[in-house]
Amino acid sequence: MSLKKLRRQIDRVDEALLKLLNDRGHLVEAVGRLKEKNKQGIFVPSREQILLQRLKSLNRGPMTSQAIQDVFNEILHACRSLQKKLKISYFGPEATFTHQAALKSFGPQTDMVPVSSIADVFAEVEKGRADYGVVPIENSTEGIVNHTLDMFVDSNLSICAEMELPIWHYLLGHSGEYKKGKIRTLYSHYQALAQCRQWIEAHLPGVRVVESASTSDAAKLARQNPRSAAIASKVAADLYELDILESRIEDSTQNFTRFLVIGTAIPHPTGSDKTSIMFSVKDRVGALHDILIPFKQARLNMTKIESRPTRQRAWEYLFFVDFLGHRSEARVKKALQLLERSCAFLKILGSYPHSE
């Protein structure tokens, strides 16, 4: 078959796809009207997770499962916006990794609202000024984001979804000054500086290191001072018109950050879920040992356990635990009932689709 004929066939397939996409859009609009009538949420990560898993299981190629997921993620984002344009609060400013996580979770058709602190993200959602919020919770090399954990103590918001984002750091600045060796100041967020510590020591010895509120703010500062540089994202280079001086300078090649979507909804189970809880233990011998028993008996896989001071009394701690399973499952309910007997208090932070 000639190239011209093959391209004609591709054009016909594209036209069919366009019609099918609009057919899907009409159906989604009808779903949106029903949801509005029944006062149901627009963002349903459990449904989206099941849909993507089903499509990937049906895929026979030549497109890869990852390609199918990427394409349908964009379709889901576009169709969701037909039901309602969501307002998403995130720990900003624009071009931070949290901003990128928010875009990956909700797509560019949403109204993205950057705020200056993690506390402000919670406040925007709690007060109804945003539908959902996106916050960082942990990095694979630097550990937990304590500010986020602390916010869950007094907040009634739930975790609705999670996602992991590979974190690739770039040295941004002015190439002319960098080639002359005239960089005198390095700006970045403390997490980025920690994740690039070895590279900085090896390649920028003696340079003054200044912490900034975010990697995006660091890029903004570097733009103003030719003899400075910033560690930030590739997106920040485009936004602030900076040169990429060095690429992929993070010390670990397996550098990921996990982000949470927070809101008021409780996602339905998908069969591949995670539950997050927080609790404090009663002050007695063997208390910490006792809280592990219900998880073992129910054969629940704990993926994380963290402790934080209660800030109410010295040497009293809150524990944060993630485990695989959904709060609606019988074995999870039984484990939590047993756990509560050994706790001064217990709070479920959310059950949501497990990020793969």
C-alpha positions as a printed NumPy array, in Angstrom:
array([[  0.   ,   0.   ,   0.   ],
       [  1.317,   3.433,  -0.877],
       [  2.122,   6.123,   1.674],
       [ -0.707,   8.27 ,   0.314],
       [ -3.266,   5.486,   0.832],
       [ -1.973,   4.746,   4.34 ],
       [ -2.328,   8.393,   5.281],
       [ -5.889,   8.43 ,   3.942],
       [ -6.71 ,   5.506,   6.195],
       [ -5.127,   7.311,   9.148],
       [ -7.258,  10.378,   8.356],
       [-10.419,   8.223,   8.401],
       [ -9.407,   6.673,  11.725],
       [ -8.744,  10.155,  13.157],
       [-12.19 ,  11.314,  12.007],
       [-13.764,   8.277,  13.681],
       [-11.815,   8.982,  16.87 ],
       [-12.967,  12.613,  16.832],
       [-16.616,  11.53 ,  16.557],
       [-16.193,   8.962,  19.34 ],
       [-14.512,  11.52 ,  21.611],
       [-17.437,  13.906,  21.154],
       [-19.897,  11.045,  21.698],
       [-18.089,  10.341,  24.963],
       [-18.258,  14.034,  25.807],
       [-22.055,  14.077,  25.418],
       [-22.373,  11.055,  27.712],
       [-20.1  ,  12.659,  30.293],
       [-22.211,  15.827,  30.219],
       [-25.275,  13.692,  30.991],
       [-23.39 ,  12.062,  33.869],
       [-22.481,  15.53 ,  35.134],
       [-26.139,  16.594,  35.189],
       [-27.052,  13.495,  37.211],
       [-24.195,  14.101,  39.631],
       [-25.275,  17.702,  40.105],
       [-28.864,  16.592,  40.757],
       [-27.7  ,  14.002,  43.306],
       [-25.031,  16.329,  44.762],
       [-22.204,  13.935,  43.899],
       [-18.564,  14.868,  43.376],
       [-17.057,  15.337,  39.91 ],
       [-13.596,  13.924,  40.685],
       [-13.931,  10.157,  41.238],
       [-10.394,   8.711,  41.296],
       [-11.647,   5.2  ,  42.089],
       [-13.745,   5.114,  38.9  ],
       [-10.863,   6.516,  36.85 ],
       [ -8.445,   3.952,  38.299],
       [-10.77 ,   1.044,  37.453],
       [-11.335,   2.434,  33.947],
       [ -7.602,   2.732,  33.26 ],
       [ -6.874,  -0.739,  34.646],
       [ -9.594,  -2.235,  32.442],
       [ -8.348,  -0.503,  29.296],
       [ -4.76 ,  -1.557,  29.917],
       [ -5.873,  -5.164,  30.432],
       [ -7.733,  -5.057,  27.09 ],
       [ -4.815,  -3.485,  25.219],
       [ -3.213,  -5.788,  22.651],
       [ -0.758,  -3.289,  21.155],
       [  1.144,  -2.015,  19.354],
       [  0.619,   0.931,  21.755],
       [  2.12 ,   0.283,  25.173],
       [  0.031,   0.197,  28.349],
       [  1.77 ,   3.373,  29.513],
       [  0.852,   5.119,  26.261],
       [ -2.777,   4.016,  26.659],
       [ -2.803,   5.358,  30.21 ],
       [ -1.291,   8.693,  29.146],
       [ -3.783,   9.173,  26.3  ],
       [ -6.814,   8.263,  28.398],
       [ -5.656,  10.419,  31.293],
       [ -5.902,  13.412,  28.97 ],
       [ -9.327,  12.267,  27.755],
       [-10.508,  11.933,  31.374],
       [ -9.206,  15.41 ,  32.225],
       [-10.94 ,  16.967,  29.204],
       [-14.213,  15.14 ,  29.828],
       [-14.213,  16.032,  33.525],
       [-14.006,  19.708,  32.594],
       [-17.254,  19.288,  30.602],
       [-19.02 ,  18.489,  33.88 ],
       [-17.449,  21.277,  35.907],
       [-14.311,  23.389,  35.853],
       [-12.704,  22.398,  39.124],
       [-10.715,  24.82 ,  41.26 ],
       [ -7.52 ,  23.257,  42.596],
       [ -5.424,  24.79 ,  45.362],
       [ -1.781,  23.772,  45.469],
       [  1.378,  24.646,  47.359],
       [  2.849,  27.078,  44.838],
       [  3.925,  29.127,  43.091],
       [  3.639,  28.132,  39.437],
       [  6.319,  25.765,  38.053],
       [  6.962,  24.02 ,  41.395],
       [  6.831,  20.233,  41.518],
       [  3.522,  20.422,  43.409],
       [  2.127,  22.476,  40.515],
       [  3.275,  19.756,  38.106],
       [  1.649,  17.098,  40.317],
       [ -1.61 ,  19.079,  40.336],
       [ -1.56 ,  19.341,  36.54 ],
       [ -0.877,  15.612,  36.215],
       [ -3.784,  14.799,  38.553],
       [ -6.365,  17.217,  37.145],
       [ -5.138,  18.471,  33.773],
       [ -4.744,  21.995,  32.357],
       [ -8.51 ,  22.564,  31.972],
       [ -8.856,  23.232,  35.72 ],
       [ -8.532,  26.536,  37.555],
       [ -5.17 ,  26.236,  39.338],
       [ -4.789,  28.423,  42.452],
       [ -1.266,  28.634,  43.957],
       [ -1.   ,  29.455,  47.667],
       [  2.04 ,  30.226,  49.784],
       [  1.867,  27.445,  52.393],
       [  0.589,  23.922,  52.985],
       [ -1.696,  25.319,  55.704],
       [ -3.247,  27.635,  53.099],
       [ -3.999,  24.677,  50.808],
       [ -5.99 ,  23.017,  53.607],
       [ -7.727,  26.305,  54.437],
       [ -8.8  ,  26.945,  50.823],
       [-10.481,  23.533,  50.598],
       [-11.976,  23.667,  54.11 ],
       [-13.571,  27.045,  53.406],
       [-14.96 ,  25.912,  50.043],
       [-12.826,  28.268,  47.969],
       [-11.252,  25.274,  46.21 ],
       [-12.687,  21.874,  45.29 ],
       [ -9.473,  19.98 ,  46.036],
       [ -5.95 ,  20.63 ,  47.239],
       [ -2.592,  19.106,  46.292],
       [  0.237,  18.865,  48.837],
       [  3.564,  16.979,  49.055],
       [  3.748,  14.243,  51.684],
       [  7.142,  12.544,  51.264],
       [ 10.275,  12.282,  49.174],
       [ 12.012,   8.98 ,  48.48 ],
       [ 15.401,  10.301,  49.608],
       [ 14.6  ,  13.036,  52.148],
       [ 11.584,  11.469,  53.841],
       [  8.346,  12.864,  55.193],
       [  7.008,  16.421,  54.808],
       [  6.156,  17.147,  58.434],
       [  4.088,  20.268,  57.696],
       [  1.581,  18.141,  55.788],
       [  1.332,  15.511,  58.53 ],
       [  0.759,  18.188,  61.164],
       [ -2.157,  19.674,  59.218],
       [ -4.133,  16.425,  59.396],
       [ -4.268,  16.59 ,  63.199],
       [ -6.978,  19.273,  63.27 ],
       [ -8.344,  19.068,  59.712],
       [-11.529,  17.224,  58.74 ],
       [-10.373,  16.828,  55.143],
       [ -9.722,  13.382,  53.706],
       [ -7.088,  12.016,  51.367],
       [ -8.864,  11.404,  48.043],
       [ -5.951,  10.301,  45.874],
       [ -2.175,  10.027,  45.712],
       [  0.384,  10.261,  42.967],
       [  4.143,   9.892,  42.617],
       [  6.23 ,  12.218,  40.482],
       [  9.862,  11.659,  39.461],
       [ 11.844,  14.677,  40.664],
       [ 14.498,  15.842,  38.211],
       [ 16.514,  18.866,  39.231],
       [ 18.17 ,  21.337,  36.868],
       [ 20.73 ,  24.063,  37.475],
       [ 19.291,  27.238,  35.959],
       [ 20.916,  30.603,  35.391],
       [ 22.8  ,  32.693,  32.855],
       [ 25.082,  30.587,  30.65 ],
       [ 27.602,  33.356,  30.003],
       [ 28.363,  33.919,  33.696],
       [ 28.379,  30.186,  34.402],
       [ 30.935,  29.447,  31.675],
       [ 33.174,  32.167,  33.117],
       [ 32.931,  30.589,  36.569],
       [ 31.336,  33.721,  38.052],
       [ 28.409,  32.109,  39.89 ],
       [ 28.518,  33.408,  43.463],
       [ 25.085,  32.489,  44.885],
       [ 22.898,  29.409,  44.609],
       [ 19.178,  29.581,  45.424],
       [ 16.746,  26.744,  46.035],
       [ 14.21 ,  25.204,  48.386],
       [ 15.741,  23.276,  51.287],
       [ 14.381,  19.945,  49.96 ],
       [ 15.987,  20.469,  46.545],
       [ 19.274,  21.514,  48.14 ],
       [ 19.257,  18.351,  50.259],
       [ 18.489,  16.182,  47.227],
       [ 21.448,  17.702,  45.304],
       [ 23.878,  18.045,  48.235],
       [ 26.677,  15.874,  46.782],
       [ 26.48 ,  17.524,  43.357],
       [ 26.667,  21.006,  44.9  ],
       [ 29.718,  20.092,  46.997],
       [ 31.475,  18.604,  43.96 ],
       [ 30.641,  21.262,  41.358],
       [ 29.929,  24.523,  43.206],
       [ 32.351,  24.572,  46.156],
       [ 32.508,  27.896,  47.931],
       [ 29.294,  29.219,  46.373],
       [ 26.948,  30.883,  48.876],
       [ 23.818,  28.739,  49.288],
       [ 20.567,  30.551,  50.07 ],
       [ 17.298,  28.792,  50.889],
       [ 14.189,  30.044,  49.098],
       [ 10.478,  29.528,  49.743],
       [ 10.216,  27.257,  46.682],
       [ 12.223,  26.119,  43.667],
       [ 10.122,  28.48 ,  41.554],
       [ 11.039,  31.431,  43.811],
       [ 14.677,  30.369,  43.468],
       [ 14.423,  30.633,  39.669],
       [ 12.842,  34.071,  40.021],
       [ 15.744,  35.24 ,  42.218],
       [ 18.346,  33.812,  39.827],
       [ 16.755,  35.684,  36.951],
       [ 17.317,  38.977,  38.805],
       [ 20.984,  38.308,  39.575],
       [ 23.244,  37.27 ,  36.635],
       [ 25.935,  35.907,  38.978],
       [ 23.562,  33.498,  40.661],
       [ 21.953,  30.173,  39.806],
       [ 18.946,  28.192,  40.972],
       [ 18.08 ,  24.539,  41.388],
       [ 14.579,  24.131,  39.983],
       [ 12.483,  22.291,  37.422],
       [ 12.789,  22.371,  33.654],
       [  9.37 ,  24.077,  33.576],
       [ 10.799,  26.926,  35.691],
       [ 13.537,  27.492,  33.089],
       [ 10.885,  28.177,  30.446],
       [  8.704,  30.279,  32.74 ],
       [ 11.522,  32.565,  33.937],
       [ 13.547,  32.52 ,  30.685],
       [ 16.672,  31.013,  32.215],
       [ 19.321,  28.83 ,  30.609],
       [ 19.615,  25.204,  31.645],
       [ 23.221,  25.085,  32.863],
       [ 23.249,  21.463,  34.04 ],
       [ 20.647,  18.699,  33.776],
       [ 19.577,  15.961,  36.198],
       [ 21.799,  17.02 ,  39.101],
       [ 19.857,  15.127,  41.818],
       [ 22.108,  12.769,  43.787],
       [ 19.745,   9.789,  43.5  ],
       [ 18.449,   8.491,  40.181],
       [ 15.443,   7.096,  42.081],
       [ 14.218,  10.471,  43.328],
       [ 10.423,  10.553,  43.662],
       [  8.003,  12.696,  45.636],
       [  4.585,  11.473,  46.681],
       [  1.722,  13.961,  46.615],
       [ -1.762,  13.817,  48.133],
       [ -5.052,  15.138,  46.798],
       [ -7.165,  16.351,  49.723],
       [-10.895,  17.029,  49.755],
       [-14.167,  16.059,  51.389],
       [-15.073,  12.972,  49.305],
       [-14.428,   9.331,  50.271],
       [-13.445,   7.321,  47.154],
       [-15.062,   3.941,  46.542],
       [-12.853,   0.818,  46.649],
       [-11.058,  -0.262,  43.49 ],
       [ -9.427,  -3.49 ,  44.675],
       [ -6.058,  -1.721,  44.771],
       [ -6.359,   0.797,  47.582],
       [ -4.416,   2.348,  50.414],
       [ -5.669,   3.631,  53.774],
       [ -3.965,   6.269,  55.924],
       [ -4.638,   6.632,  59.647],
       [ -3.268,   8.553,  62.608],
       [ -3.424,   7.596,  66.282],
       [ -1.818,   8.063,  69.675],
       [ -1.052,   5.147,  71.974],
       [ -1.809,   4.846,  75.637],
       [  1.227,   5.33 ,  77.876],
       [  1.924,   1.768,  79.037],
       [  4.465,  -1.001,  78.531],
       [  4.072,  -2.807,  75.206],
       [  1.644,  -0.277,  73.724],
       [  3.555,   0.108,  70.445],
       [  3.869,  -3.658,  70.098],
       [  0.124,  -4.085,  70.592],
       [ -0.801,  -1.701,  67.789],
       [  1.091,  -3.845,  65.26 ],
       [ -0.804,  -7.051,  66.113],
       [ -4.134,  -6.163,  64.391],
       [ -2.291,  -5.484,  61.121],
       [ -0.525,  -8.827,  61.26 ],
       [ -3.685, -10.736,  62.169],
       [ -5.602,  -9.147,  59.279],
       [ -2.635,  -9.703,  56.926],
       [ -2.548,  -6.003,  56.08 ],
       [  0.669,  -4.745,  54.519],
       [  1.884,  -1.602,  56.314],
       [  3.729,   0.594,  53.814],
       [  4.642,   3.405,  56.218],
       [  4.801,   4.298,  59.898],
       [  5.879,   7.752,  61.085],
       [  5.803,   9.441,  64.485],
       [  5.368,  13.125,  65.373],
       [  5.276,  14.921,  68.754],
       [  1.725,  15.773,  69.843],
       [  2.854,  19.293,  70.91 ],
       [  0.492,  18.968,  73.855],
       [  2.663,  17.111,  76.357],
       [  6.399,  16.396,  76.29 ],
       [  7.365,  13.008,  74.857],
       [  3.852,  12.136,  73.661],
       [  3.661,  11.085,  70.037],
       [  1.203,  10.696,  67.19 ],
       [  1.701,   7.838,  64.76 ],
       [  0.854,   7.982,  61.064],
       [  0.401,   4.668,  59.263],
       [ -0.297,   3.755,  55.632],
       [ -1.443,   0.235,  54.77 ],
       [ -2.879,  -1.523,  51.73 ],
       [ -6.647,  -2.   ,  51.812],
       [ -9.852,   0.036,  51.907],
       [-11.737,   1.125,  55.024],
       [-14.89 ,  -0.6  ,  53.704],
       [-13.267,  -4.057,  53.688],
       [-14.318,  -6.4  ,  56.504],
       [-10.733,  -7.249,  57.496],
       [ -9.777,  -3.563,  57.606],
       [-12.807,  -2.727,  59.768],
       [-11.932,  -5.545,  62.177],
       [ -8.266,  -4.485,  62.362],
       [ -9.211,  -0.869,  63.106],
       [-11.657,  -1.967,  65.819],
       [ -8.914,  -3.995,  67.506],
       [ -6.408,  -1.171,  67.045],
       [ -8.716,   1.365,  68.68 ],
       [ -8.632,  -0.611,  71.954],
       [ -4.911,   0.143,  72.282],
       [ -5.163,   3.802,  71.24 ],
       [ -5.9  ,   7.006,  73.109],
       [ -7.534,   8.121,  69.842],
       [ -7.731,   6.942,  66.232],
       [ -8.517,   8.927,  63.077],
       [ -8.919,   7.634,  59.511],
       [ -7.356,  10.105,  57.1  ],
       [ -8.664,   8.45 ,  53.963],
       [ -8.935,   5.386,  51.747],
       [ -7.968,   6.012,  48.129],
       [ -6.601,   4.311,  44.996],
       [ -3.027,   3.101,  45.486],
       [ -0.647,   4.844,  43.093],
       [  1.292,   2.465,  40.866]])
